[in-house]
């Protein structure tokens, strides 16, 4: 793993936001700008680049405390970011997702008040299709019923719990579902209603109906034990 920018590392950070990225040059600068007010309040931002060729790392360096390079793969990148961060609470954020303005306060106050170790936000999907609102509503409902979170919901967890479970499992897909399933055995998640806003680009590119079917099919296959490597080939 190569560290490309560490001058801004924050040993006294209250929350570390970890962003796995691969060729996210079109969105990473806007994300860094949206996180600037949180950094003023003591939040550390760590971007973990998986080998981008579009200038993602260079653009991220303008607004992150650390930019590191790790082997490509979301689970590996997020684990590397957790190892590089300094805060007692970790938040894992996709590059195309925006947090509520007071996300840090919601997380830290919520976990402390409830005595919980992990949680997630509700999600809103941004895009032209009116079906994206329906998709997001079902995602939030499913998460409330099952207690399982996905990466789109900006999962957060105490470092103690994350380390106890040895981080995300090293698998090609469904690492978020697997980790939240393990966390659920330690206790329920904190469910924050103010939504994160994630891009609907994946849904638009593949078609909303096709993406819904694909995602549910992948979850069903995973439930029945199909290997994540095989599922990742379906997802591409």
NUKEVEX-132720 format. One record per residue (C-alpha): residue number from 1; residue in three letters; chain; y, x, z. Coordinates in steps of 0.5 Angstrom, whole numbers, plus 500, padded with zeros to 3 digits. Example, Ala and Ser with C-alpha at 12.3 -4.5 7.8 and 13.67 -1.06 7.14 Angstrom:
residues 2
num | residuo | cadena | north | east | up
1 | ala | A | 491 | 525 | 516 $
2 | ser | A | 498 | 527 | 514 $
END
This chain:
residues 236
num | residuo | cadena | north | east | up
1 | unk | A | 500 | 500 | 500 $
2 | unk | A | 507 | 503 | 498 $
3 | unk | A | 513 | 501 | 502 $
4 | unk | A | 519 | 500 | 497 $
5 | unk | A | 524 | 498 | 502 $
6 | unk | A | 524 | 499 | 509 $
7 | unk | A | 531 | 501 | 512 $
8 | unk | A | 533 | 494 | 514 $
9 | unk | A | 526 | 493 | 518 $
10 | unk | A | 528 | 489 | 525 $
11 | unk | A | 523 | 491 | 531 $
12 | unk | A | 527 | 485 | 535 $
13 | unk | A | 526 | 480 | 530 $
14 | unk | A | 525 | 473 | 533 $
15 | unk | A | 521 | 470 | 526 $
16 | unk | A | 518 | 474 | 520 $
17 | unk | A | 518 | 470 | 514 $
18 | unk | A | 513 | 473 | 509 $
19 | unk | A | 513 | 472 | 502 $
20 | unk | A | 508 | 474 | 497 $
21 | unk | A | 510 | 475 | 490 $
22 | unk | A | 508 | 476 | 483 $
23 | unk | A | 513 | 476 | 477 $
24 | unk | A | 517 | 471 | 481 $
25 | unk | A | 524 | 475 | 478 $
26 | unk | A | 526 | 468 | 476 $
27 | unk | A | 527 | 465 | 483 $
28 | unk | A | 527 | 471 | 488 $
29 | unk | A | 534 | 472 | 488 $
30 | unk | A | 536 | 465 | 489 $
31 | unk | A | 530 | 465 | 495 $
32 | unk | A | 534 | 471 | 498 $
33 | unk | A | 540 | 468 | 498 $
34 | unk | A | 538 | 461 | 501 $
35 | unk | A | 535 | 466 | 507 $
36 | unk | A | 541 | 470 | 508 $
37 | unk | A | 544 | 465 | 514 $
38 | unk | A | 537 | 466 | 517 $
39 | unk | A | 537 | 473 | 517 $
40 | unk | A | 544 | 473 | 521 $
41 | unk | A | 540 | 469 | 526 $
42 | unk | A | 535 | 475 | 527 $
43 | unk | A | 530 | 472 | 522 $
44 | unk | A | 526 | 478 | 519 $
45 | unk | A | 524 | 477 | 511 $
46 | unk | A | 519 | 481 | 508 $
47 | unk | A | 517 | 481 | 501 $
48 | unk | A | 510 | 483 | 499 $
49 | unk | A | 510 | 484 | 491 $
50 | unk | A | 503 | 484 | 488 $
51 | unk | A | 505 | 489 | 482 $
52 | unk | A | 510 | 485 | 478 $
53 | unk | A | 513 | 487 | 472 $
54 | unk | A | 519 | 483 | 471 $
55 | unk | A | 524 | 486 | 477 $
56 | unk | A | 521 | 482 | 482 $
57 | unk | A | 521 | 487 | 487 $
58 | unk | A | 528 | 490 | 485 $
59 | unk | A | 531 | 483 | 486 $
60 | unk | A | 528 | 482 | 492 $
61 | unk | A | 531 | 488 | 495 $
62 | unk | A | 538 | 486 | 495 $
63 | unk | A | 536 | 480 | 500 $
64 | unk | A | 530 | 482 | 504 $
65 | unk | A | 529 | 487 | 510 $
66 | unk | A | 523 | 490 | 507 $
67 | unk | A | 520 | 490 | 500 $
68 | unk | A | 513 | 492 | 500 $
69 | unk | A | 507 | 493 | 495 $
70 | unk | A | 500 | 491 | 496 $
71 | unk | A | 494 | 490 | 492 $
72 | unk | A | 495 | 483 | 488 $
73 | unk | A | 492 | 477 | 491 $
74 | unk | A | 496 | 472 | 496 $
75 | unk | A | 491 | 473 | 502 $
76 | unk | A | 492 | 481 | 502 $
77 | unk | A | 499 | 480 | 500 $
78 | unk | A | 500 | 476 | 506 $
79 | unk | A | 496 | 480 | 511 $
80 | unk | A | 500 | 486 | 509 $
81 | unk | A | 506 | 483 | 510 $
82 | unk | A | 504 | 480 | 517 $
83 | unk | A | 502 | 488 | 519 $
84 | unk | A | 509 | 490 | 517 $
85 | unk | A | 513 | 485 | 520 $
86 | unk | A | 515 | 485 | 527 $
87 | unk | A | 517 | 478 | 530 $
88 | unk | A | 512 | 474 | 535 $
89 | unk | A | 512 | 468 | 530 $
90 | unk | A | 510 | 469 | 522 $
91 | unk | A | 512 | 464 | 517 $
92 | unk | A | 509 | 464 | 510 $
93 | unk | A | 513 | 462 | 504 $
94 | unk | A | 512 | 461 | 497 $
95 | unk | A | 517 | 464 | 492 $
96 | unk | A | 519 | 458 | 489 $
97 | unk | A | 520 | 454 | 496 $
98 | unk | A | 526 | 453 | 500 $
99 | unk | A | 526 | 452 | 507 $
100 | unk | A | 531 | 447 | 511 $
101 | unk | A | 537 | 450 | 514 $
102 | unk | A | 535 | 450 | 521 $
103 | unk | A | 528 | 452 | 520 $
104 | unk | A | 528 | 458 | 525 $
105 | unk | A | 530 | 453 | 530 $
106 | unk | A | 525 | 448 | 529 $
107 | unk | A | 519 | 453 | 529 $
108 | unk | A | 521 | 457 | 535 $
109 | unk | A | 524 | 451 | 539 $
110 | unk | A | 518 | 446 | 537 $
111 | unk | A | 512 | 451 | 538 $
112 | unk | A | 515 | 453 | 545 $
113 | unk | A | 516 | 446 | 547 $
114 | unk | A | 510 | 443 | 545 $
115 | unk | A | 506 | 450 | 547 $
116 | unk | A | 503 | 450 | 540 $
117 | unk | A | 501 | 456 | 536 $
118 | unk | A | 502 | 454 | 529 $
119 | unk | A | 504 | 449 | 525 $
120 | unk | A | 507 | 447 | 518 $
121 | unk | A | 513 | 443 | 515 $
122 | unk | A | 512 | 436 | 511 $
123 | unk | A | 514 | 438 | 503 $
124 | unk | A | 518 | 435 | 498 $
125 | unk | A | 516 | 437 | 490 $
126 | unk | A | 522 | 438 | 486 $
127 | unk | A | 522 | 436 | 479 $
128 | unk | A | 523 | 431 | 473 $
129 | unk | A | 517 | 426 | 474 $
130 | unk | A | 517 | 421 | 479 $
131 | unk | A | 510 | 422 | 481 $
132 | unk | A | 512 | 428 | 484 $
133 | unk | A | 514 | 424 | 490 $
134 | unk | A | 508 | 420 | 490 $
135 | unk | A | 504 | 427 | 490 $
136 | unk | A | 508 | 430 | 496 $
137 | unk | A | 507 | 423 | 500 $
138 | unk | A | 500 | 424 | 499 $
139 | unk | A | 500 | 431 | 501 $
140 | unk | A | 504 | 430 | 507 $
141 | unk | A | 499 | 424 | 509 $
142 | unk | A | 493 | 428 | 508 $
143 | unk | A | 495 | 434 | 512 $
144 | unk | A | 497 | 429 | 518 $
145 | unk | A | 490 | 426 | 518 $
146 | unk | A | 486 | 432 | 517 $
147 | unk | A | 490 | 437 | 521 $
148 | unk | A | 490 | 442 | 515 $
149 | unk | A | 496 | 445 | 512 $
150 | unk | A | 497 | 449 | 505 $
151 | unk | A | 501 | 454 | 503 $
152 | unk | A | 506 | 449 | 500 $
153 | unk | A | 508 | 447 | 507 $
154 | unk | A | 510 | 453 | 509 $
155 | unk | A | 505 | 455 | 515 $
156 | unk | A | 507 | 458 | 521 $
157 | unk | A | 503 | 461 | 526 $
158 | unk | A | 504 | 466 | 533 $
159 | unk | A | 502 | 473 | 532 $
160 | unk | A | 497 | 473 | 537 $
161 | unk | A | 493 | 467 | 534 $
162 | unk | A | 494 | 470 | 527 $
163 | unk | A | 491 | 477 | 530 $
164 | unk | A | 486 | 473 | 534 $
165 | unk | A | 483 | 470 | 527 $
166 | unk | A | 484 | 477 | 523 $
167 | unk | A | 489 | 474 | 519 $
168 | unk | A | 488 | 470 | 512 $
169 | unk | A | 480 | 471 | 510 $
170 | unk | A | 480 | 476 | 504 $
171 | unk | A | 478 | 471 | 499 $
172 | unk | A | 481 | 469 | 492 $
173 | unk | A | 483 | 462 | 493 $
174 | unk | A | 483 | 457 | 499 $
175 | unk | A | 485 | 462 | 504 $
176 | unk | A | 491 | 457 | 507 $
177 | unk | A | 486 | 452 | 508 $
178 | unk | A | 481 | 456 | 511 $
179 | unk | A | 486 | 459 | 516 $
180 | unk | A | 489 | 453 | 518 $
181 | unk | A | 481 | 450 | 519 $
182 | unk | A | 480 | 456 | 524 $
183 | unk | A | 487 | 455 | 527 $
184 | unk | A | 485 | 448 | 528 $
185 | unk | A | 480 | 450 | 533 $
186 | unk | A | 485 | 453 | 537 $
187 | unk | A | 489 | 447 | 537 $
188 | unk | A | 493 | 442 | 533 $
189 | unk | A | 499 | 444 | 529 $
190 | unk | A | 506 | 443 | 530 $
191 | unk | A | 508 | 438 | 524 $
192 | unk | A | 515 | 438 | 522 $
193 | unk | A | 518 | 432 | 518 $
194 | unk | A | 524 | 436 | 515 $
195 | unk | A | 521 | 438 | 509 $
196 | unk | A | 521 | 444 | 505 $
197 | unk | A | 522 | 443 | 498 $
198 | unk | A | 518 | 447 | 493 $
199 | unk | A | 518 | 447 | 485 $
200 | unk | A | 514 | 442 | 481 $
201 | unk | A | 513 | 447 | 476 $
202 | unk | A | 506 | 448 | 476 $
203 | unk | A | 505 | 440 | 476 $
204 | unk | A | 510 | 440 | 470 $
205 | unk | A | 506 | 446 | 466 $
206 | unk | A | 499 | 443 | 467 $
207 | unk | A | 501 | 435 | 467 $
208 | unk | A | 501 | 431 | 474 $
209 | unk | A | 495 | 427 | 473 $
210 | unk | A | 491 | 433 | 471 $
211 | unk | A | 493 | 438 | 476 $
212 | unk | A | 492 | 432 | 482 $
213 | unk | A | 485 | 432 | 479 $
214 | unk | A | 484 | 439 | 479 $
215 | unk | A | 486 | 440 | 486 $
216 | unk | A | 482 | 435 | 489 $
217 | unk | A | 476 | 438 | 485 $
218 | unk | A | 477 | 445 | 487 $
219 | unk | A | 478 | 442 | 495 $
220 | unk | A | 471 | 438 | 494 $
221 | unk | A | 467 | 444 | 491 $
222 | unk | A | 470 | 449 | 496 $
223 | unk | A | 468 | 443 | 502 $
224 | unk | A | 461 | 444 | 498 $
225 | unk | A | 461 | 451 | 499 $
226 | unk | A | 463 | 454 | 492 $
227 | unk | A | 465 | 461 | 492 $
228 | unk | A | 473 | 462 | 492 $
229 | unk | A | 472 | 467 | 486 $
230 | unk | A | 469 | 461 | 482 $
231 | unk | A | 474 | 456 | 484 $
232 | unk | A | 480 | 461 | 482 $
233 | unk | A | 477 | 461 | 475 $
234 | unk | A | 478 | 454 | 475 $
235 | unk | A | 485 | 454 | 478 $
236 | unk | A | 488 | 459 | 473 $
END
